[in-house]
Amino acid sequence: MSSSTSTDGAPFVTTADTPWETVGDGVRRQILGHGPDLMMVRVDFRDGAVGAIHHHPHRQVTYVAAGRFDVTVGDETKSLGVGDCFFARADVPHGVVAHGAGTLIDVFTPAREDFLAARS
């Protein structure tokens, strides 16, 4: 059984040593830590950047660490700011629009193997 908790198998992650990936126009992500059943990802957005509506089989909770976002989960849209969060159940469409620069912290269960494969 793997006990990996970070991007390189170590139990600690320093953001200065963790690579960023550009994943869209004005959107970049940093995989902070993961094991097979859990993953944390930091996602930075420039003003007006869009996290397009999408869905996946993972459950996701997202914390707004900086900025303001219009967040759509299913058929509902709400404006969220620092300290707010949203939850997307498996396969429920969701996405965001940044109103100003901002940062989201995504937590997934299980880990997003597609994110890990994209780094290879």
Secondary structure, 3 states (H helix, E strand, C coil): CCCCCCCCCCCCCCHHHCCCEEEECCEEEEEEEEECCEEEEEEEECCCCEEEEECCCCEEEEEEEECEEEEEECCEEEEEECCCEEEECCCCCEEEEECCCEEEEEEEECCCHHHHHHHC
